[in-house]
Amino acid sequence: MLDLNIPCTTLTHLDAVISLNKVQYISLAYQKKVPKIIMQTAKEEYISKITGSLESLEILFAPFGFIRVDSGVMVNINHFSHFEKDGYSQLFCFAGSTKKVVCSRAGYAKVKHAIENTT
């Protein structure tokens, strides 16, 4: 399996390097009106030192199993557990975690197609 080490900072501003394979999802957040790429593992949250749009990261991280499921979120399908329905939304659930992210209709279709083609 491909892997990549990503330079990051912790929420307490300490330098860190994390394995992209450990990242469950990537989201976009704004801190003081500046966009930041947040990388979420099973236990920790990191701020990526890699900058750019989610569109560019989607292309860069696609070979590692990342798919964009909403305008501000990409998931690592290697951490997929199951989908849950929440009203009108589909939630992507992660293996070994209680974390869930909302999928848009298009994002749900992309993830479902990718998962069906990898099993």
C-alpha positions as CSV (number, residue, x, y, z in Angstrom):
1,M,0.0,0.0,0.0
2,L,1.3,3.4,-0.9
3,D,2.1,5.8,1.9
4,L,3.3,9.4,2.3
5,N,4.5,11.3,5.4
6,I,2.8,14.6,5.8
7,P,4.4,17.5,7.8
8,C,1.9,19.0,10.2
9,T,1.5,20.8,13.5
10,T,-0.6,19.6,16.4
11,L,-3.4,21.7,17.8
12,T,-0.8,22.9,20.5
13,H,1.5,24.1,17.6
14,L,4.1,21.3,18.0
15,D,5.7,20.0,14.8
16,A,4.7,16.5,13.7
17,V,4.9,14.2,10.8
18,I,2.0,11.8,10.2
19,S,1.5,8.8,7.9
20,L,-1.2,9.5,5.3
21,N,-2.4,5.9,5.7
22,K,-3.4,6.8,9.3
23,V,-5.5,9.7,8.2
24,Q,-9.2,8.9,8.3
25,Y,-10.4,12.1,6.8
26,I,-9.3,15.6,5.7
27,S,-11.4,18.7,6.1
28,L,-11.1,22.3,5.4
29,A,-11.4,24.8,8.3
30,Y,-10.9,28.5,8.6
31,Q,-8.7,30.0,11.3
32,K,-8.7,33.8,11.4
33,K,-10.2,33.7,7.9
34,V,-7.3,31.6,6.6
35,P,-8.1,28.2,5.2
36,K,-6.4,25.3,6.9
37,I,-6.2,21.6,5.9
38,I,-7.2,19.5,9.0
39,M,-6.0,15.9,9.0
40,Q,-8.0,13.6,11.4
41,T,-6.6,10.3,12.5
42,A,-8.4,7.9,14.8
43,K,-7.1,9.7,17.9
44,E,-5.6,13.1,16.9
45,E,-6.2,16.1,14.8
46,Y,-3.4,17.8,12.9
47,I,-3.1,21.0,10.8
48,S,-1.3,20.2,7.6
49,K,1.7,22.3,6.6
50,I,0.8,21.4,3.0
51,T,-1.5,24.1,1.7
52,G,-3.8,24.2,-1.3
53,S,-7.3,23.6,-2.3
54,L,-9.2,20.4,-1.6
55,E,-9.5,20.0,-5.4
56,S,-5.7,19.8,-5.7
57,L,-5.4,17.6,-2.7
58,E,-8.1,15.3,-4.1
59,I,-5.9,14.8,-7.2
60,L,-2.7,14.4,-5.1
61,F,-4.2,12.0,-2.6
62,A,-6.4,9.9,-4.8
63,P,-3.8,7.1,-5.2
64,F,-3.8,6.8,-1.4
65,G,-7.6,6.1,-1.2
66,F,-9.0,9.6,-0.6
67,I,-12.3,10.6,-2.2
68,R,-14.1,13.9,-1.8
69,V,-17.5,13.3,-0.2
70,D,-18.6,16.9,0.4
71,S,-17.4,20.3,-0.5
72,G,-15.1,20.5,2.5
73,V,-14.3,16.8,3.3
74,M,-12.3,14.0,1.8
75,V,-12.4,10.5,3.3
76,N,-9.8,7.6,3.2
77,I,-11.8,4.6,1.9
78,N,-9.2,2.3,3.5
79,H,-10.8,3.2,6.8
80,F,-14.4,2.5,5.7
81,S,-16.7,0.6,8.0
82,H,-20.3,1.2,6.8
83,F,-22.8,3.9,5.8
84,E,-25.6,5.1,8.1
85,K,-28.6,7.0,7.1
86,D,-29.4,10.1,9.1
87,G,-32.6,11.7,7.8
88,Y,-31.9,12.6,4.3
89,S,-28.1,12.3,4.6
90,Q,-25.7,9.4,4.3
91,L,-22.9,9.2,6.9
92,F,-19.6,7.6,6.2
93,C,-18.5,5.6,9.3
94,F,-14.9,4.7,10.0
95,A,-13.7,1.3,11.2
96,G,-12.7,1.2,14.8
97,S,-14.0,4.7,15.5
98,T,-17.2,6.5,16.4
99,K,-16.4,9.3,13.9
100,K,-18.8,9.9,11.0
101,V,-18.9,12.4,8.2
102,V,-21.8,13.5,6.0
103,C,-21.6,12.6,2.3
104,S,-23.3,14.7,-0.3
105,R,-25.4,12.7,-2.9
106,A,-22.5,12.9,-5.4
107,G,-19.9,12.1,-2.8
108,Y,-21.9,9.1,-1.5
109,A,-22.2,7.8,-5.1
110,K,-18.4,8.1,-5.7
111,V,-17.5,6.4,-2.5
112,K,-20.0,3.6,-2.9
113,H,-18.7,3.0,-6.5
114,A,-15.1,3.0,-5.3
115,I,-15.8,0.6,-2.4
116,E,-17.8,-1.8,-4.7
117,N,-14.9,-1.9,-7.1
118,T,-12.2,-2.6,-4.5
119,T,-14.0,-5.6,-2.8
